[in-house]
Amino acid sequence: MELNPVIEMLGRKLRLAIIGGGPGSFIGGVHRMAARMDNRYDLVTGVFSSDPLRSRRAAQAYGVEPQRACSDVTEMLDAESGRPDGADVVAIMTPNDTHHTYATAALDHGLDVICDKPLANTLEEARQLYNRVRQSGLVFCLTHNYTGYPMVRQARAMVEAGDLGHIRMLQVEYVQGGKARPLQREPGAALPWRFDPSRGGPSVVMGDIGSHAHNLLRYITGLEVAQVAAEMGHIVPDRDIDDYAGALLRLSNGARGSFWVTQAAAGVENCLKIRVCGSAGTLEWWQEFPQRLTFRPLDGRVQTCTPNGPGSLPLSRRACRIVSGHPEGFPEAFANLYSDAAEAIAARRSAAQPDPLALTFPTALDGLKGVEFVEAARQSSQSNGAWVALS
């Protein structure tokens, strides 16, 4: 990644605006790090908090010029659209209930968008936003960051190359322990937004991590979930939000799958894991050990793939920054999405052709598919696990 295709196409870096992700936000720091990593963006403005004072203090800390520090999203978008050096792209990292509103506003101002998942909290809003993106012709990157890992891209390329043969079965799980304890809060204190269904969505576990697991299986296999039979609910007593979901899947090619996600597995950290079984072999990948992709061919020895190692395919090599044997992980995966989106945005703005390898990042369509899956799983769970077809 020594050459910077954005500067080659535009003659400058992309001007980035940020909504959300201010002080105290883990994911905000990850986004800003990802934007800096490959030197393709300049942060020029932002609304970093719903508190105007905190937002302006954050802007100062992040190097935003005082006259471009804003406390209101509409104010910022209007101001940037009127500047000859206005923002090119908006990155959104706010609670789930605002993704639709802020993304739509950014598109209406002619700005490309990078947005945290889920695309929206409701299927109606997800469809509206997907259609708006299509009509606009703008770039929309949804930050399912696990698709940025080199070995996940290696897995996708191997499936596309036919190394697994016909996909027959898959297992995907995302297991965390962060919500294993009951919520402790002061009497009268507001609920954290993830515990409020009006803000976090109808199923917090599916919006937070189920959407990642669903996207990962689609990204690697290229298949869609055709039918789902699910159970969703809470394991921790006296809780009003979902912290568990399990499902059986029927895939678009006839393959069968299983799906399990929870945030209430005491002691577990961040275990996203997928196994894809085909007629010619099986692939296995764990996020907690992201450097290794295991391939078990039907007739042959087990093979271990590593970033930039022997047998790395072009889609995987594109996602590597350092030499073989050195670790790359979560921030770098995020940065891969930012870099790919930057190349697509620069190509659109300069009427150039981007590298096709830059165009596998998740989009509004992936977001729509994720919300459709959550809704189908909810319908199935409410019908005692009956099979529900996805459109």
C-alpha positions in Angstrom: 0.0 0.0 0.0 2.9 2.4 -0.6 1.1 4.3 -3.4 -1.9 6.4 -2.5 -4.5 6.0 -5.2 -6.7 8.7 -3.7 -4.0 11.3 -4.1 -3.2 10.0 -7.5 -6.8 10.4 -8.6 -7.8 13.6 -6.8 -4.5 15.3 -6.1 -5.3 15.5 -2.4 -6.7 13.5 0.5 -10.4 13.1 1.1 -11.9 15.7 3.5 -13.6 13.8 6.3 -16.5 14.9 8.6 -17.4 12.8 11.6 -20.7 12.5 13.5 -20.4 10.9 16.9 -17.5 9.0 18.4 -16.2 11.6 20.8 -14.6 11.3 24.2 -15.3 8.0 26.0 -16.3 6.3 22.8 -14.2 3.1 22.0 -15.4 2.9 18.4 -14.8 6.5 17.7 -11.1 6.1 18.4 -11.0 3.1 16.1 -12.7 5.0 13.3 -10.3 7.9 13.6 -7.3 5.6 13.7 -8.6 3.7 10.7 -9.0 6.9 8.7 -5.4 8.0 9.5 -3.7 4.7 8.9 -3.2 4.8 5.2 -3.1 8.6 4.9 -6.2 8.9 2.7 -8.3 11.3 4.8 -8.0 14.6 6.5 -10.4 15.2 9.4 -11.8 18.7 8.8 -15.0 19.0 10.8 -17.3 17.0 13.1 -20.1 16.9 15.6 -18.5 14.6 18.2 -21.1 14.7 21.0 -24.7 15.7 21.6 -23.4 18.1 24.2 -22.2 21.2 22.3 -19.4 22.0 24.7 -18.0 18.5 24.7 -18.3 18.4 20.9 -16.2 21.6 20.5 -13.6 20.5 23.0 -13.3 17.2 21.2 -12.9 19.0 17.8 -10.0 21.0 19.3 -8.4 17.9 20.6 -8.7 16.2 17.2 -7.1 19.1 15.4 -10.3 20.6 13.8 -10.0 24.3 13.0 -12.1 26.3 15.4 -14.3 27.8 12.7 -15.3 24.3 11.5 -16.1 22.8 14.9 -19.8 22.3 15.1 -22.4 21.4 17.7 -25.3 20.5 15.3 -25.3 18.0 12.4 -27.5 20.1 10.2 -25.4 23.2 10.8 -22.3 21.2 9.9 -23.7 19.7 6.7 -25.0 23.1 5.5 -21.8 24.8 6.3 -19.6 22.2 4.5 -21.8 22.1 1.4 -21.3 25.9 1.0 -17.5 25.7 1.2 -15.2 25.2 -1.8 -13.1 23.0 0.4 -16.0 21.3 2.1 -16.1 17.7 3.3 -16.2 14.9 0.8 -17.4 12.1 3.1 -19.2 11.7 6.4 -18.4 9.0 8.9 -21.3 8.1 11.3 -20.6 6.4 14.7 -23.7 7.3 16.7 -26.4 5.2 18.5 -28.3 2.9 16.1 -31.6 4.9 16.0 -29.8 7.9 14.3 -28.0 6.0 11.5 -30.9 6.4 9.1 -31.4 10.1 9.8 -27.8 11.2 9.6 -26.9 9.0 6.6 -29.9 10.3 4.7 -29.0 13.9 5.5 -25.4 13.4 4.4 -26.6 11.8 1.1 -29.0 14.7 0.6 -25.9 17.0 0.8 -24.1 15.1 -1.8 -21.6 13.4 0.6 -20.4 9.9 0.5 -21.0 7.9 3.7 -19.1 5.6 6.0 -21.5 4.3 8.6 -21.5 1.9 11.6 -23.8 -1.1 11.5 -26.6 -1.8 11.7 -27.9 0.2 8.7 -31.1 1.1 10.6 -33.3 -0.2 13.4 -36.3 -1.0 11.3 -36.8 -2.8 8.0 -38.7 0.2 6.5 -35.9 2.6 7.3 -33.3 0.2 6.0 -35.2 -0.1 2.7 -35.6 3.7 2.4 -31.9 4.2 3.0 -30.8 1.5 0.6 -33.0 3.0 -2.1 -31.7 6.5 -1.4 -28.1 5.3 -1.8 -29.0 3.7 -5.1 -30.7 6.8 -6.4 -27.8 9.0 -5.3 -25.0 7.1 -7.0 -22.8 7.9 -4.0 -20.5 5.5 -2.1 -21.8 4.0 1.1 -19.6 1.8 3.2 -21.0 -0.1 6.2 -18.3 -0.9 8.7 -18.7 -4.6 9.2 -15.0 -4.4 9.9 -14.4 -8.2 10.1 -14.6 -8.3 6.3 -11.3 -6.3 6.4 -9.2 -9.0 7.9 -6.7 -10.5 5.5 -7.6 -14.1 6.3 -11.4 -13.4 5.9 -10.6 -12.0 2.4 -8.4 -15.0 1.8 -11.4 -17.3 2.7 -13.7 -15.4 0.3 -11.2 -15.6 -2.5 -10.7 -19.4 -1.9 -14.5 -19.9 -2.0 -14.7 -17.9 -5.2 -11.9 -19.9 -6.7 -13.7 -23.2 -6.0 -11.2 -24.5 -3.5 -14.1 -25.8 -1.3 -16.2 -27.2 -4.1 -19.9 -26.9 -3.5 -20.8 -25.3 -0.1 -22.8 -27.8 1.9 -22.8 -26.6 5.6 -21.6 -23.7 7.7 -21.5 -22.7 11.4 -21.1 -19.2 12.6 -21.1 -17.9 16.1 -20.3 -14.7 17.9 -20.0 -15.1 21.7 -19.2 -12.3 24.2 -19.5 -11.9 27.9 -19.9 -8.2 28.4 -23.6 -8.4 29.4 -23.3 -11.4 31.6 -24.1 -9.4 34.7 -27.5 -7.6 35.3 -27.4 -3.9 34.6 -26.5 -1.8 37.6 -27.7 1.8 37.6 -28.8 4.5 40.0 -32.5 4.9 40.6 -34.0 7.3 38.1 -30.9 7.2 35.9 -31.5 6.9 32.1 -30.9 3.6 30.5 -27.7 3.2 28.4 -28.9 3.5 24.8 -28.1 -0.2 24.0 -30.6 -1.2 26.7 -33.3 1.0 25.3 -35.1 -0.8 22.4 -36.2 2.6 20.9 -32.5 3.5 20.5 -30.6 0.2 20.3 -33.2 -1.6 18.1 -35.7 -4.4 18.7 -32.9 -6.9 19.4 -29.7 -5.6 20.9 -27.8 -8.8 20.5 -28.7 -9.1 16.9 -28.0 -5.4 16.1 -24.6 -5.5 18.0 -23.1 -8.8 17.0 -25.7 -10.9 15.2 -25.4 -8.5 12.3 -21.7 -9.1 12.1 -22.1 -12.9 12.2 -24.7 -12.8 9.4 -22.6 -10.5 7.3 -19.5 -12.6 7.7 -21.2 -15.7 6.4 -22.5 -13.8 3.4 -19.1 -12.2 2.7 -17.1 -15.4 2.7 -19.6 -17.7 1.0 -21.4 -15.3 -1.4 -24.7 -17.0 -0.3 -27.9 -15.6 1.1 -29.9 -16.9 4.0 -33.1 -18.2 2.3 -34.9 -19.4 5.5 -34.3 -19.1 9.2 -35.8 -20.9 12.3 -34.7 -19.0 15.3 -35.1 -18.5 19.1 -34.2 -15.1 20.6 -34.5 -13.8 24.1 -32.6 -13.1 27.3 -30.6 -15.4 29.5 -29.8 -13.0 32.3 -32.8 -12.7 34.7 -34.9 -9.5 34.9 -33.7 -8.2 31.6 -35.9 -6.6 28.9 -33.5 -6.9 25.9 -32.3 -9.9 23.9 -28.9 -11.2 25.0 -29.1 -14.5 23.1 -30.1 -15.8 19.7 -29.8 -19.2 18.1 -31.0 -20.3 14.7 -30.9 -22.9 12.0 -30.3 -21.6 8.5 -31.2 -22.7 5.0 -28.9 -21.1 2.4 -29.7 -20.0 -1.1 -27.8 -22.9 -2.7 -29.4 -25.5 -0.5 -26.7 -25.6 2.1 -27.6 -25.9 5.8 -26.2 -23.7 8.6 -26.3 -23.0 12.3 -26.0 -19.5 14.0 -25.5 -18.7 17.6 -24.8 -15.3 19.2 -24.8 -14.1 22.8 -23.4 -11.3 24.9 -24.1 -13.1 28.2 -21.4 -15.9 28.1 -19.6 -15.2 31.4 -15.8 -14.9 30.9 -15.8 -14.9 27.1 -14.2 -11.9 25.4 -14.9 -11.5 21.7 -15.2 -14.9 20.0 -16.4 -14.6 16.4 -15.9 -17.9 14.7 -16.9 -19.4 11.3 -16.6 -22.8 9.7 -17.6 -23.4 6.1 -17.8 -26.9 4.7 -17.8 -27.7 1.0 -17.7 -30.9 -1.1 -13.9 -30.5 -1.4 -12.8 -29.2 2.0 -13.5 -26.9 5.0 -12.3 -23.5 6.0 -12.2 -22.3 9.7 -11.4 -18.8 11.1 -11.5 -17.3 14.6 -11.4 -13.6 15.2 -9.5 -14.1 18.4 -6.7 -15.7 16.3 -7.1 -13.7 13.2 -3.7 -14.5 11.6 -4.7 -18.1 10.8 -7.1 -19.5 8.3 -7.3 -23.3 8.4 -8.1 -25.2 5.2 -8.9 -28.9 5.5 -9.0 -30.4 2.0 -11.0 -33.6 1.5 -7.9 -35.4 0.1 -4.7 -33.8 1.4 -3.0 -32.4 4.4 -4.4 -29.6 6.6 -3.1 -26.2 5.4 -2.7 -23.1 7.5 -2.9 -19.7 5.7 -1.4 -16.6 7.2 -1.3 -12.9 6.0 1.3 -12.4 3.2 2.3 -16.0 3.7 2.7 -18.7 1.0 -0.4 -19.0 -1.1 -1.8 -15.6 -0.2 -4.3 -14.5 -2.8 -4.5 -10.9 -4.2 -7.6 -9.9 -2.2 -5.9 -11.0 1.0 -2.5 -9.4 0.1 -4.2 -6.1 -0.6 -5.3 -6.0 3.1 -1.8 -6.5 4.5 0.4 -3.7 5.6 3.4 -5.5 7.1 5.5 -8.5 6.3 4.6 -12.2 6.8 4.7 -13.4 10.4 3.7 -10.1 12.0 0.2 -9.6 13.5 -2.5 -7.4 12.1 -5.9 -7.0 13.8 -9.0 -5.0 14.6 -7.8 -1.5 13.9 -6.2 -2.6 10.6 -9.3 -4.4 9.5 -11.3 -1.2 10.1 -8.6 0.8 8.2 -9.0 -1.6 5.2 -12.6 -0.6 4.9 -11.7 3.1 5.2 -9.0 2.7 2.5 -11.2 0.7 0.1 -14.1 3.2 0.6 -11.6 6.1 0.0 -10.5 4.6 -3.3 -14.1 4.1 -4.4 -15.0 7.7 -3.4 -12.0 9.1 -5.2 -12.7 7.1 -8.3 -16.4 8.3 -8.3 -15.3 11.9 -7.8 -12.6 11.8 -10.5 -14.5 9.6 -13.0 -11.7 7.0 -12.8 -11.8 3.3 -12.4 -11.0 1.9 -8.9 -9.1 -1.3 -8.4 -11.8 -4.1 -8.4 -10.2 -5.5 -5.2 -11.2 -2.3 -3.5 -14.9 -2.9 -4.0 -15.7 -5.8 -1.6 -16.5 -3.6 1.4 -20.0 -3.9 2.9 -22.6 -1.5 1.4 -26.1 -0.4 2.1 -27.3 -3.6 0.4 -25.4 -5.6 3.0 -27.0 -3.4 5.7 -30.5 -4.1 4.2 -29.8 -7.8 4.1 -28.7 -7.7 7.8 -31.9 -5.9 8.9 -34.0 -8.3 6.9 -32.3 -11.3 8.6 -32.9 -9.8 12.1 -36.6 -9.2 11.3 -37.0 -12.7 9.9 -35.3 -14.2 13.0 -37.6 -12.2 15.3 -40.7 -13.4 13.4 -39.5 -17.0 13.7 -38.8 -16.7 17.4 -42.2 -15.1 18.0 -43.7 -18.1 16.1 -41.9 -20.7 18.3 -39.1 -21.3 15.9 -41.1 -21.7 12.7 -39.2 -21.4 9.4 -39.5 -17.9 8.0 -38.5 -17.1 4.4 -36.4 -14.1 3.6 -37.3 -12.0 0.5 
